[in-house]
């Protein structure tokens, strides 16, 4: 049985804390490795965003492209790799988790969503 998808929402200002927590808890990566990974590969992308951006992370997430890569590459390796990933959506402006359950917020959420 699959684990339910868990949603995390954070201002981009607190992205490091959220992403490091996700990597540690979802993928059991050490705190030192998550910090290094965040600062080396992830932070440069988030630094390009304006301070009023908000992040919505979903985990565990099944992504078709990642799953294809996994089966073609990682499944043949001798180490263990997880098949699921974390999906991060970016919004221009504050969002709340209950906004996604309210019909009157649908247009607002669509307007705030940023496809990068």
PDB file as gemmi writes it, atoms N, CA and C in Angstrom:
CRYST1    1.000    1.000    1.000  90.00  90.00  90.00 P 1                      
ATOM      1  N   UNK A   1       0.841  -1.189   0.000  1.00  0.00           N  
ATOM      2  CA  UNK A   1       0.000   0.000   0.000  1.00  0.00           C  
ATOM      3  C   UNK A   1       0.878   1.241   0.000  1.00  0.00           C  
ATOM      4  N   UNK A   2       0.538   2.199  -0.825  1.00  0.00           N  
ATOM      5  CA  UNK A   2       1.316   3.432  -0.947  1.00  0.00           C  
ATOM      6  C   UNK A   2       1.066   4.358   0.231  1.00  0.00           C  
ATOM      7  N   UNK A   3       2.087   5.102   0.563  1.00  0.00           N  
ATOM      8  CA  UNK A   3       1.933   6.139   1.577  1.00  0.00           C  
ATOM      9  C   UNK A   3       1.115   7.273   0.994  1.00  0.00           C  
ATOM     10  N   UNK A   4       0.290   7.926   1.809  1.00  0.00           N  
ATOM     11  CA  UNK A   4      -0.484   9.066   1.289  1.00  0.00           C  
ATOM     12  C   UNK A   4       0.443  10.235   0.963  1.00  0.00           C  
ATOM     13  N   UNK A   5       0.032  11.035  -0.003  1.00  0.00           N  
ATOM     14  CA  UNK A   5       0.806  12.215  -0.374  1.00  0.00           C  
ATOM     15  C   UNK A   5       0.658  13.252   0.732  1.00  0.00           C  
ATOM     16  N   UNK A   6       1.774  13.811   1.138  1.00  0.00           N  
ATOM     17  CA  UNK A   6       1.798  14.849   2.163  1.00  0.00           C  
ATOM     18  C   UNK A   6       2.183  16.159   1.481  1.00  0.00           C  
ATOM     19  N   UNK A   7       1.496  17.229   1.854  1.00  0.00           N  
ATOM     20  CA  UNK A   7       1.708  18.545   1.251  1.00  0.00           C  
ATOM     21  C   UNK A   7       2.403  19.462   2.263  1.00  0.00           C  
ATOM     22  N   UNK A   8       3.408  20.170   1.780  1.00  0.00           N  
ATOM     23  CA  UNK A   8       4.122  21.158   2.582  1.00  0.00           C  
ATOM     24  C   UNK A   8       4.047  22.491   1.848  1.00  0.00           C  
ATOM     25  N   UNK A   9       3.795  23.558   2.580  1.00  0.00           N  
ATOM     26  CA  UNK A   9       3.729  24.886   1.984  1.00  0.00           C  
ATOM     27  C   UNK A   9       4.661  25.806   2.767  1.00  0.00           C  
ATOM     28  N   UNK A  10       5.441  26.593   2.014  1.00  0.00           N  
ATOM     29  CA  UNK A  10       6.389  27.490   2.659  1.00  0.00           C  
ATOM     30  C   UNK A  10       6.679  28.677   1.752  1.00  0.00           C  
ATOM     31  N   UNK A  11       6.988  29.790   2.366  1.00  0.00           N  
ATOM     32  CA  UNK A  11       7.503  30.940   1.625  1.00  0.00           C  
ATOM     33  C   UNK A  11       8.877  30.556   1.089  1.00  0.00           C  
ATOM     34  N   UNK A  12       9.261  31.100  -0.064  1.00  0.00           N  
ATOM     35  CA  UNK A  12      10.575  30.815  -0.623  1.00  0.00           C  
ATOM     36  C   UNK A  12      11.678  31.284   0.334  1.00  0.00           C  
ATOM     37  N   UNK A  13      11.358  32.222   1.202  1.00  0.00           N  
ATOM     38  CA  UNK A  13      12.321  32.709   2.199  1.00  0.00           C  
ATOM     39  C   UNK A  13      12.760  31.575   3.115  1.00  0.00           C  
ATOM     40  N   UNK A  14      11.870  30.620   3.389  1.00  0.00           N  
ATOM     41  CA  UNK A  14      12.177  29.491   4.267  1.00  0.00           C  
ATOM     42  C   UNK A  14      12.362  28.189   3.483  1.00  0.00           C  
ATOM     43  N   UNK A  15      12.719  28.309   2.208  1.00  0.00           N  
ATOM     44  CA  UNK A  15      12.866  27.132   1.340  1.00  0.00           C  
ATOM     45  C   UNK A  15      13.920  26.161   1.854  1.00  0.00           C  
ATOM     46  N   UNK A  16      15.037  26.663   2.335  1.00  0.00           N  
ATOM     47  CA  UNK A  16      16.107  25.769   2.786  1.00  0.00           C  
ATOM     48  C   UNK A  16      15.619  24.849   3.897  1.00  0.00           C  
ATOM     49  N   UNK A  17      14.936  25.396   4.866  1.00  0.00           N  
ATOM     50  CA  UNK A  17      14.430  24.592   5.978  1.00  0.00           C  
ATOM     51  C   UNK A  17      13.455  23.518   5.473  1.00  0.00           C  
ATOM     52  N   UNK A  18      12.523  23.923   4.613  1.00  0.00           N  
ATOM     53  CA  UNK A  18      11.531  22.979   4.121  1.00  0.00           C  
ATOM     54  C   UNK A  18      12.176  21.876   3.273  1.00  0.00           C  
ATOM     55  N   UNK A  19      13.031  22.259   2.336  1.00  0.00           N  
ATOM     56  CA  UNK A  19      13.641  21.280   1.431  1.00  0.00           C  
ATOM     57  C   UNK A  19      14.553  20.329   2.199  1.00  0.00           C  
ATOM     58  N   UNK A  20      15.352  20.850   3.099  1.00  0.00           N  
ATOM     59  CA  UNK A  20      16.242  19.978   3.881  1.00  0.00           C  
ATOM     60  C   UNK A  20      15.438  19.005   4.734  1.00  0.00           C  
ATOM     61  N   UNK A  21      14.366  19.474   5.357  1.00  0.00           N  
ATOM     62  CA  UNK A  21      13.498  18.575   6.136  1.00  0.00           C  
ATOM     63  C   UNK A  21      12.902  17.489   5.248  1.00  0.00           C  
ATOM     64  N   UNK A  22      12.439  17.863   4.069  1.00  0.00           N  
ATOM     65  CA  UNK A  22      11.868  16.882   3.140  1.00  0.00           C  
ATOM     66  C   UNK A  22      12.892  15.838   2.725  1.00  0.00           C  
ATOM     67  N   UNK A  23      14.081  16.280   2.379  1.00  0.00           N  
ATOM     68  CA  UNK A  23      15.116  15.332   1.954  1.00  0.00           C  
ATOM     69  C   UNK A  23      15.519  14.394   3.086  1.00  0.00           C  
ATOM     70  N   UNK A  24      15.632  14.938   4.279  1.00  0.00           N  
ATOM     71  CA  UNK A  24      15.989  14.096   5.419  1.00  0.00           C  
ATOM     72  C   UNK A  24      14.886  13.093   5.741  1.00  0.00           C  
ATOM     73  N   UNK A  25      13.641  13.567   5.783  1.00  0.00           N  
ATOM     74  CA  UNK A  25      12.538  12.704   6.208  1.00  0.00           C  
ATOM     75  C   UNK A  25      12.031  11.781   5.100  1.00  0.00           C  
ATOM     76  N   UNK A  26      11.973  12.250   3.877  1.00  0.00           N  
ATOM     77  CA  UNK A  26      11.433  11.434   2.788  1.00  0.00           C  
ATOM     78  C   UNK A  26      12.455  10.462   2.208  1.00  0.00           C  
ATOM     79  N   UNK A  27      13.715  10.873   2.198  1.00  0.00           N  
ATOM     80  CA  UNK A  27      14.739  10.053   1.563  1.00  0.00           C  
ATOM     81  C   UNK A  27      15.826   9.584   2.519  1.00  0.00           C  
ATOM     82  N   UNK A  28      15.667   9.871   3.804  1.00  0.00           N  
ATOM     83  CA  UNK A  28      16.618   9.455   4.830  1.00  0.00           C  
ATOM     84  C   UNK A  28      18.056   9.850   4.481  1.00  0.00           C  
ATOM     85  N   UNK A  29      18.212  11.078   4.010  1.00  0.00           N  
ATOM     86  CA  UNK A  29      19.527  11.614   3.701  1.00  0.00           C  
ATOM     87  C   UNK A  29      20.021  12.375   4.927  1.00  0.00           C  
ATOM     88  N   UNK A  30      21.282  12.266   5.223  1.00  0.00           N  
ATOM     89  CA  UNK A  30      21.831  12.904   6.419  1.00  0.00           C  
ATOM     90  C   UNK A  30      21.700  14.425   6.333  1.00  0.00           C  
ATOM     91  N   UNK A  31      21.684  15.054   7.496  1.00  0.00           N  
ATOM     92  CA  UNK A  31      21.555  16.513   7.559  1.00  0.00           C  
ATOM     93  C   UNK A  31      22.703  17.201   6.818  1.00  0.00           C  
ATOM     94  N   UNK A  32      23.911  16.678   6.971  1.00  0.00           N  
ATOM     95  CA  UNK A  32      25.069  17.271   6.290  1.00  0.00           C  
ATOM     96  C   UNK A  32      24.932  17.166   4.774  1.00  0.00           C  
ATOM     97  N   UNK A  33      24.479  16.014   4.296  1.00  0.00           N  
ATOM     98  CA  UNK A  33      24.314  15.835   2.851  1.00  0.00           C  
ATOM     99  C   UNK A  33      23.178  16.678   2.296  1.00  0.00           C  
ATOM    100  N   UNK A  34      22.094  16.828   3.053  1.00  0.00           N  
ATOM    101  CA  UNK A  34      20.986  17.655   2.563  1.00  0.00           C  
ATOM    102  C   UNK A  34      21.395  19.126   2.499  1.00  0.00           C  
ATOM    103  N   UNK A  35      22.122  19.566   3.499  1.00  0.00           N  
ATOM    104  CA  UNK A  35      22.600  20.958   3.482  1.00  0.00           C  
ATOM    105  C   UNK A  35      23.505  21.209   2.285  1.00  0.00           C  
ATOM    106  N   UNK A  36      24.451  20.295   2.064  1.00  0.00           N  
ATOM    107  CA  UNK A  36      25.363  20.427   0.925  1.00  0.00           C  
ATOM    108  C   UNK A  36      24.586  20.408  -0.389  1.00  0.00           C  
ATOM    109  N   UNK A  37      23.672  19.468  -0.534  1.00  0.00           N  
ATOM    110  CA  UNK A  37      22.884  19.357  -1.765  1.00  0.00           C  
ATOM    111  C   UNK A  37      22.045  20.611  -1.997  1.00  0.00           C  
ATOM    112  N   UNK A  38      21.412  21.100  -0.929  1.00  0.00           N  
ATOM    113  CA  UNK A  38      20.591  22.299  -1.070  1.00  0.00           C  
ATOM    114  C   UNK A  38      21.437  23.483  -1.528  1.00  0.00           C  
ATOM    115  N   UNK A  39      22.515  23.722  -0.824  1.00  0.00           N  
ATOM    116  CA  UNK A  39      23.332  24.907  -1.129  1.00  0.00           C  
ATOM    117  C   UNK A  39      24.024  24.808  -2.489  1.00  0.00           C  
ATOM    118  N   UNK A  40      24.376  23.594  -2.906  1.00  0.00           N  
ATOM    119  CA  UNK A  40      25.106  23.412  -4.159  1.00  0.00           C  
ATOM    120  C   UNK A  40      24.201  23.401  -5.377  1.00  0.00           C  
ATOM    121  N   UNK A  41      23.081  22.649  -5.326  1.00  0.00           N  
ATOM    122  CA  UNK A  41      22.285  22.434  -6.526  1.00  0.00           C  
ATOM    123  C   UNK A  41      20.907  23.085  -6.511  1.00  0.00           C  
ATOM    124  N   UNK A  42      20.327  23.269  -5.357  1.00  0.00           N  
ATOM    125  CA  UNK A  42      18.943  23.746  -5.305  1.00  0.00           C  
ATOM    126  C   UNK A  42      18.859  25.255  -5.057  1.00  0.00           C  
ATOM    127  N   UNK A  43      19.630  25.746  -4.118  1.00  0.00           N  
ATOM    128  CA  UNK A  43      19.570  27.155  -3.730  1.00  0.00           C  
ATOM    129  C   UNK A  43      19.731  28.121  -4.905  1.00  0.00           C  
ATOM    130  N   UNK A  44      20.656  27.875  -5.848  1.00  0.00           N  
ATOM    131  CA  UNK A  44      20.784  28.820  -6.968  1.00  0.00           C  
ATOM    132  C   UNK A  44      19.479  29.005  -7.746  1.00  0.00           C  
ATOM    133  N   UNK A  45      18.664  27.977  -7.832  1.00  0.00           N  
ATOM    134  CA  UNK A  45      17.380  28.100  -8.537  1.00  0.00           C  
ATOM    135  C   UNK A  45      16.392  28.946  -7.734  1.00  0.00           C  
ATOM    136  N   UNK A  46      16.332  28.707  -6.440  1.00  0.00           N  
ATOM    137  CA  UNK A  46      15.404  29.457  -5.591  1.00  0.00           C  
ATOM    138  C   UNK A  46      15.831  30.908  -5.424  1.00  0.00           C  
ATOM    139  N   UNK A  47      17.113  31.190  -5.514  1.00  0.00           N  
ATOM    140  CA  UNK A  47      17.580  32.572  -5.390  1.00  0.00           C  
ATOM    141  C   UNK A  47      17.087  33.449  -6.535  1.00  0.00           C  
ATOM    142  N   UNK A  48      16.726  32.843  -7.657  1.00  0.00           N  
ATOM    143  CA  UNK A  48      16.205  33.608  -8.800  1.00  0.00           C  
ATOM    144  C   UNK A  48      14.759  34.030  -8.589  1.00  0.00           C  
ATOM    145  N   UNK A  49      14.095  33.456  -7.604  1.00  0.00           N  
ATOM    146  CA  UNK A  49      12.688  33.765  -7.346  1.00  0.00           C  
ATOM    147  C   UNK A  49      12.564  35.015  -6.478  1.00  0.00           C  
ATOM    148  N   UNK A  50      11.474  35.720  -6.650  1.00  0.00           N  
ATOM    149  CA  UNK A  50      11.201  36.883  -5.816  1.00  0.00           C  
ATOM    150  C   UNK A  50      10.800  36.426  -4.415  1.00  0.00           C  
ATOM    151  N   UNK A  51      10.993  37.291  -3.436  1.00  0.00           N  
ATOM    152  CA  UNK A  51      10.705  36.941  -2.042  1.00  0.00           C  
ATOM    153  C   UNK A  51       9.229  36.675  -1.767  1.00  0.00           C  
ATOM    154  N   UNK A  52       8.321  37.113  -2.644  1.00  0.00           N  
ATOM    155  CA  UNK A  52       6.904  36.878  -2.394  1.00  0.00           C  
ATOM    156  C   UNK A  52       6.424  35.545  -2.991  1.00  0.00           C  
ATOM    157  N   UNK A  53       7.339  34.729  -3.500  1.00  0.00           N  
ATOM    158  CA  UNK A  53       6.966  33.411  -4.018  1.00  0.00           C  
ATOM    159  C   UNK A  53       6.758  32.418  -2.884  1.00  0.00           C  
ATOM    160  N   UNK A  54       5.844  31.500  -3.122  1.00  0.00           N  
ATOM    161  CA  UNK A  54       5.551  30.435  -2.173  1.00  0.00           C  
ATOM    162  C   UNK A  54       5.729  29.099  -2.860  1.00  0.00           C  
ATOM    163  N   UNK A  55       6.146  28.096  -2.093  1.00  0.00           N  
ATOM    164  CA  UNK A  55       6.397  26.760  -2.607  1.00  0.00           C  
ATOM    165  C   UNK A  55       5.389  25.783  -2.037  1.00  0.00           C  
ATOM    166  N   UNK A  56       4.926  24.883  -2.877  1.00  0.00           N  
ATOM    167  CA  UNK A  56       4.073  23.788  -2.438  1.00  0.00           C  
ATOM    168  C   UNK A  56       4.791  22.504  -2.828  1.00  0.00           C  
ATOM    169  N   UNK A  57       5.132  21.674  -1.847  1.00  0.00           N  
ATOM    170  CA  UNK A  57       5.837  20.418  -2.100  1.00  0.00           C  
ATOM    171  C   UNK A  57       4.909  19.252  -1.806  1.00  0.00           C  
ATOM    172  N   UNK A  58       4.929  18.256  -2.700  1.00  0.00           N  
ATOM    173  CA  UNK A  58       4.138  17.043  -2.534  1.00  0.00           C  
ATOM    174  C   UNK A  58       5.087  15.851  -2.496  1.00  0.00           C  
ATOM    175  N   UNK A  59       4.924  15.012  -1.488  1.00  0.00           N  
ATOM    176  CA  UNK A  59       5.759  13.824  -1.362  1.00  0.00           C  
ATOM    177  C   UNK A  59       4.993  12.723  -0.649  1.00  0.00           C  
ATOM    178  N   UNK A  60       5.150  11.478  -0.988  1.00  0.00           N  
ATOM    179  CA  UNK A  60       5.869  10.992  -2.161  1.00  0.00           C  
ATOM    180  C   UNK A  60       5.044  11.254  -3.408  1.00  0.00           C  
ATOM    181  N   UNK A  61       5.713  11.649  -4.466  1.00  0.00           N  
ATOM    182  CA  UNK A  61       5.044  11.976  -5.716  1.00  0.00           C  
ATOM    183  C   UNK A  61       5.528  11.024  -6.796  1.00  0.00           C  
ATOM    184  N   UNK A  62       4.609  10.543  -7.605  1.00  0.00           N  
ATOM    185  CA  UNK A  62       4.954   9.659  -8.719  1.00  0.00           C  
ATOM    186  C   UNK A  62       4.956  10.493  -9.990  1.00  0.00           C  
ATOM    187  N   UNK A  63       6.136  10.726 -10.519  1.00  0.00           N  
ATOM    188  CA  UNK A  63       6.286  11.524 -11.730  1.00  0.00           C  
ATOM    189  C   UNK A  63       6.637  10.596 -12.886  1.00  0.00           C  
ATOM    190  N   UNK A  64       5.895  10.693 -13.962  1.00  0.00           N  
ATOM    191  CA  UNK A  64       6.079   9.793 -15.098  1.00  0.00           C  
ATOM    192  C   UNK A  64       7.492   9.895 -15.684  1.00  0.00           C  
ATOM    193  N   UNK A  65       8.024  11.103 -15.832  1.00  0.00           N  
ATOM    194  CA  UNK A  65       9.353  11.277 -16.421  1.00  0.00           C  
ATOM    195  C   UNK A  65      10.422  10.699 -15.496  1.00  0.00           C  
ATOM    196  N   UNK A  66      10.328  11.030 -14.193  1.00  0.00           N  
ATOM    197  CA  UNK A  66      11.297  10.479 -13.243  1.00  0.00           C  
ATOM    198  C   UNK A  66      11.190   8.960 -13.185  1.00  0.00           C  
ATOM    199  N   UNK A  67       9.986   8.427 -13.186  1.00  0.00           N  
ATOM    200  CA  UNK A  67       9.797   6.982 -13.114  1.00  0.00           C  
ATOM    201  C   UNK A  67      10.418   6.296 -14.329  1.00  0.00           C  
ATOM    202  N   UNK A  68      10.287   6.899 -15.511  1.00  0.00           N  
ATOM    203  CA  UNK A  68      10.930   6.343 -16.705  1.00  0.00           C  
ATOM    204  C   UNK A  68      12.448   6.331 -16.551  1.00  0.00           C  
ATOM    205  N   UNK A  69      12.994   7.440 -16.055  1.00  0.00           N  
ATOM    206  CA  UNK A  69      14.442   7.509 -15.821  1.00  0.00           C  
ATOM    207  C   UNK A  69      14.874   6.465 -14.802  1.00  0.00           C  
ATOM    208  N   UNK A  70      14.090   6.330 -13.772  1.00  0.00           N  
ATOM    209  CA  UNK A  70      14.396   5.363 -12.722  1.00  0.00           C  
ATOM    210  C   UNK A  70      14.497   3.959 -13.317  1.00  0.00           C  
ATOM    211  N   UNK A  71      13.492   3.558 -14.058  1.00  0.00           N  
ATOM    212  CA  UNK A  71      13.480   2.202 -14.599  1.00  0.00           C  
ATOM    213  C   UNK A  71      14.560   1.974 -15.643  1.00  0.00           C  
ATOM    214  N   UNK A  72      14.945   3.002 -16.379  1.00  0.00           N  
ATOM    215  CA  UNK A  72      15.982   2.839 -17.387  1.00  0.00           C  
ATOM    216  C   UNK A  72      17.398   2.922 -16.821  1.00  0.00           C  
ATOM    217  N   UNK A  73      17.574   3.619 -15.736  1.00  0.00           N  
ATOM    218  CA  UNK A  73      18.930   3.821 -15.220  1.00  0.00           C  
ATOM    219  C   UNK A  73      19.123   3.262 -13.810  1.00  0.00           C  
ATOM    220  N   UNK A  74      18.385   3.811 -12.854  1.00  0.00           N  
ATOM    221  CA  UNK A  74      18.639   3.483 -11.456  1.00  0.00           C  
ATOM    222  C   UNK A  74      18.316   2.040 -11.093  1.00  0.00           C  
ATOM    223  N   UNK A  75      17.316   1.453 -11.728  1.00  0.00           N  
ATOM    224  CA  UNK A  75      16.936   0.098 -11.358  1.00  0.00           C  
ATOM    225  C   UNK A  75      18.034  -0.919 -11.686  1.00  0.00           C  
ATOM    226  N   UNK A  76      18.975  -0.559 -12.568  1.00  0.00           N  
ATOM    227  CA  UNK A  76      20.053  -1.485 -12.912  1.00  0.00           C  
ATOM    228  C   UNK A  76      21.271  -1.327 -12.003  1.00  0.00           C  
ATOM    229  N   UNK A  77      21.245  -0.367 -11.115  1.00  0.00           N  
ATOM    230  CA  UNK A  77      22.375  -0.131 -10.221  1.00  0.00           C  
ATOM    231  C   UNK A  77      22.296  -1.063  -9.018  1.00  0.00           C  
ATOM    232  N   UNK A  78      23.413  -1.235  -8.367  1.00  0.00           N  
ATOM    233  CA  UNK A  78      23.462  -2.140  -7.214  1.00  0.00           C  
ATOM    234  C   UNK A  78      23.044  -1.458  -5.919  1.00  0.00           C  
ATOM    235  N   UNK A  79      22.956  -0.141  -5.934  1.00  0.00           N  
ATOM    236  CA  UNK A  79      22.502   0.589  -4.746  1.00  0.00           C  
ATOM    237  C   UNK A  79      20.986   0.729  -4.805  1.00  0.00           C  
ATOM    238  N   UNK A  80      20.408   1.043  -3.674  1.00  0.00           N  
ATOM    239  CA  UNK A  80      18.963   1.206  -3.590  1.00  0.00           C  
ATOM    240  C   UNK A  80      18.587   2.671  -3.823  1.00  0.00           C  
ATOM    241  N   UNK A  81      17.686   2.906  -4.779  1.00  0.00           N  
ATOM    242  CA  UNK A  81      17.182   4.245  -5.064  1.00  0.00           C  
ATOM    243  C   UNK A  81      15.667   4.227  -4.949  1.00  0.00           C  
ATOM    244  N   UNK A  82      15.114   5.284  -4.400  1.00  0.00           N  
ATOM    245  CA  UNK A  82      13.660   5.367  -4.272  1.00  0.00           C  
ATOM    246  C   UNK A  82      13.018   5.693  -5.610  1.00  0.00           C  
ATOM    247  N   UNK A  83      11.839   5.134  -5.847  1.00  0.00           N  
ATOM    248  CA  UNK A  83      11.133   5.349  -7.112  1.00  0.00           C  
ATOM    249  C   UNK A  83      10.312   6.625  -7.105  1.00  0.00           C  
ATOM    250  N   UNK A  84      10.009   7.146  -5.941  1.00  0.00           N  
ATOM    251  CA  UNK A  84       9.182   8.345  -5.852  1.00  0.00           C  
ATOM    252  C   UNK A  84      10.063   9.583  -5.759  1.00  0.00           C  
ATOM    253  N   UNK A  85       9.442  10.733  -5.936  1.00  0.00           N  
ATOM    254  CA  UNK A  85      10.180  11.988  -5.877  1.00  0.00           C  
ATOM    255  C   UNK A  85       9.351  13.026  -5.123  1.00  0.00           C  
ATOM    256  N   UNK A  86       9.848  14.231  -5.113  1.00  0.00           N  
ATOM    257  CA  UNK A  86       9.143  15.365  -4.506  1.00  0.00           C  
ATOM    258  C   UNK A  86       8.800  16.318  -5.643  1.00  0.00           C  
ATOM    259  N   UNK A  87       7.532  16.728  -5.721  1.00  0.00           N  
ATOM    260  CA  UNK A  87       7.139  17.721  -6.723  1.00  0.00           C  
ATOM    261  C   UNK A  87       6.996  19.061  -6.012  1.00  0.00           C  
ATOM    262  N   UNK A  88       7.597  20.086  -6.595  1.00  0.00           N  
ATOM    263  CA  UNK A  88       7.511  21.430  -6.029  1.00  0.00           C  
ATOM    264  C   UNK A  88       6.844  22.343  -7.058  1.00  0.00           C  
ATOM    265  N   UNK A  89       5.774  23.001  -6.625  1.00  0.00           N  
ATOM    266  CA  UNK A  89       5.074  23.979  -7.448  1.00  0.00           C  
ATOM    267  C   UNK A  89       5.357  25.361  -6.875  1.00  0.00           C  
ATOM    268  N   UNK A  90       5.457  26.343  -7.753  1.00  0.00           N  
ATOM    269  CA  UNK A  90       5.805  27.703  -7.340  1.00  0.00           C  
ATOM    270  C   UNK A  90       4.624  28.627  -7.610  1.00  0.00           C  
ATOM    271  N   UNK A  91       4.327  29.462  -6.616  1.00  0.00           N  
ATOM    272  CA  UNK A  91       3.220  30.407  -6.710  1.00  0.00           C  
ATOM    273  C   UNK A  91       3.734  31.805  -6.406  1.00  0.00           C  
ATOM    274  N   UNK A  92       3.215  32.788  -7.126  1.00  0.00           N  
ATOM    275  CA  UNK A  92       3.569  34.187  -6.902  1.00  0.00           C  
ATOM    276  C   UNK A  92       2.543  34.768  -5.934  1.00  0.00           C  
ATOM    277  N   UNK A  93       2.868  34.770  -4.671  1.00  0.00           N  
ATOM    278  CA  UNK A  93       1.964  35.247  -3.633  1.00  0.00           C  
ATOM    279  C   UNK A  93       1.642  34.132  -2.655  1.00  0.00           C  
ATOM    280  N   UNK A  94       1.193  34.528  -1.501  1.00  0.00           N  
ATOM    281  CA  UNK A  94       0.933  33.571  -0.422  1.00  0.00           C  
ATOM    282  C   UNK A  94      -0.222  32.636  -0.777  1.00  0.00           C  
ATOM    283  N   UNK A  95      -0.049  31.387  -0.391  1.00  0.00           N  
ATOM    284  CA  UNK A  95      -1.088  30.367  -0.547  1.00  0.00           C  
ATOM    285  C   UNK A  95      -1.268  29.646   0.777  1.00  0.00           C  
ATOM    286  N   UNK A  96      -2.436  29.091   0.979  1.00  0.00           N  
ATOM    287  CA  UNK A  96      -2.753  28.298   2.162  1.00  0.00           C  
ATOM    288  C   UNK A  96      -3.278  26.945   1.684  1.00  0.00           C  
ATOM    289  N   UNK A  97      -3.111  25.922   2.491  1.00  0.00           N  
ATOM    290  CA  UNK A  97      -3.546  24.589   2.071  1.00  0.00           C  
ATOM    291  C   UNK A  97      -5.051  24.523   1.812  1.00  0.00           C  
ATOM    292  N   UNK A  98      -5.842  25.255   2.580  1.00  0.00           N  
ATOM    293  CA  UNK A  98      -7.299  25.196   2.367  1.00  0.00           C  
ATOM    294  C   UNK A  98      -7.743  25.928   1.092  1.00  0.00           C  
ATOM    295  N   UNK A  99      -6.848  26.747   0.494  1.00  0.00           N  
ATOM    296  CA  UNK A  99      -7.176  27.420  -0.765  1.00  0.00           C  
ATOM    297  C   UNK A  99      -7.489  26.408  -1.870  1.00  0.00           C  
ATOM    298  N   UNK A 100      -6.878  25.239  -1.804  1.00  0.00           N  
ATOM    299  CA  UNK A 100      -7.041  24.227  -2.848  1.00  0.00           C  
ATOM    300  C   UNK A 100      -8.349  23.454  -2.718  1.00  0.00           C  
ATOM    301  N   UNK A 101      -9.023  23.606  -1.603  1.00  0.00           N  
ATOM    302  CA  UNK A 101     -10.309  22.936  -1.379  1.00  0.00           C  
ATOM    303  C   UNK A 101     -11.504  23.861  -1.577  1.00  0.00           C  
ATOM    304  N   UNK A 102     -11.245  25.117  -1.841  1.00  0.00           N  
ATOM    305  CA  UNK A 102     -12.319  26.107  -1.942  1.00  0.00           C  
ATOM    306  C   UNK A 102     -12.531  26.533  -3.390  1.00  0.00           C  
ATOM    307  N   UNK A 103     -13.740  26.414  -3.861  1.00  0.00           N  
ATOM    308  CA  UNK A 103     -14.059  26.811  -5.236  1.00  0.00           C  
ATOM    309  C   UNK A 103     -13.850  28.304  -5.472  1.00  0.00           C  
ATOM    310  N   UNK A 104     -14.093  29.116  -4.445  1.00  0.00           N  
ATOM    311  CA  UNK A 104     -13.939  30.557  -4.618  1.00  0.00           C  
ATOM    312  C   UNK A 104     -12.468  30.985  -4.708  1.00  0.00           C  
ATOM    313  N   UNK A 105     -11.533  30.087  -4.421  1.00  0.00           N  
ATOM    314  CA  UNK A 105     -10.101  30.390  -4.507  1.00  0.00           C  
ATOM    315  C   UNK A 105      -9.450  29.826  -5.777  1.00  0.00           C  
ATOM    316  N   UNK A 106     -10.219  29.097  -6.575  1.00  0.00           N  
ATOM    317  CA  UNK A 106      -9.667  28.419  -7.742  1.00  0.00           C  
ATOM    318  C   UNK A 106      -8.976  29.390  -8.709  1.00  0.00           C  
ATOM    319  N   UNK A 107      -9.646  30.459  -9.053  1.00  0.00           N  
ATOM    320  CA  UNK A 107      -9.083  31.449  -9.984  1.00  0.00           C  
ATOM    321  C   UNK A 107      -7.828  32.092  -9.397  1.00  0.00           C  
ATOM    322  N   UNK A 108      -7.861  32.392  -8.112  1.00  0.00           N  
ATOM    323  CA  UNK A 108      -6.717  32.996  -7.427  1.00  0.00           C  
ATOM    324  C   UNK A 108      -5.499  32.060  -7.486  1.00  0.00           C  
ATOM    325  N   UNK A 109      -5.714  30.788  -7.226  1.00  0.00           N  
ATOM    326  CA  UNK A 109      -4.625  29.803  -7.273  1.00  0.00           C  
ATOM    327  C   UNK A 109      -4.080  29.697  -8.698  1.00  0.00           C  
ATOM    328  N   UNK A 110      -4.961  29.643  -9.681  1.00  0.00           N  
ATOM    329  CA  UNK A 110      -4.511  29.566 -11.070  1.00  0.00           C  
ATOM    330  C   UNK A 110      -3.701  30.794 -11.469  1.00  0.00           C  
ATOM    331  N   UNK A 111      -4.115  31.965 -11.026  1.00  0.00           N  
ATOM    332  CA  UNK A 111      -3.400  33.197 -11.350  1.00  0.00           C  
ATOM    333  C   UNK A 111      -2.037  33.263 -10.676  1.00  0.00           C  
ATOM    334  N   UNK A 112      -1.930  32.698  -9.490  1.00  0.00           N  
ATOM    335  CA  UNK A 112      -0.671  32.729  -8.747  1.00  0.00           C  
ATOM    336  C   UNK A 112       0.335  31.670  -9.204  1.00  0.00           C  
ATOM    337  N   UNK A 113      -0.136  30.606  -9.829  1.00  0.00           N  
ATOM    338  CA  UNK A 113       0.731  29.511 -10.252  1.00  0.00           C  
ATOM    339  C   UNK A 113       1.735  29.984 -11.299  1.00  0.00           C  
ATOM    340  N   UNK A 114       2.986  29.592 -11.128  1.00  0.00           N  
ATOM    341  CA  UNK A 114       4.040  29.962 -12.064  1.00  0.00           C  
ATOM    342  C   UNK A 114       4.655  28.709 -12.648  1.00  0.00           C  
ATOM    343  N   UNK A 115       4.558  28.566 -13.952  1.00  0.00           N  
ATOM    344  CA  UNK A 115       5.206  27.470 -14.662  1.00  0.00           C  
ATOM    345  C   UNK A 115       6.561  27.983 -15.129  1.00  0.00           C  
ATOM    346  N   UNK A 116       7.602  27.442 -14.581  1.00  0.00           N  
ATOM    347  CA  UNK A 116       8.954  27.916 -14.933  1.00  0.00           C  
ATOM    348  C   UNK A 116       9.638  26.951 -15.859  1.00  0.00           C  
TER     349      UNK A 116                                                      
END                                                                             
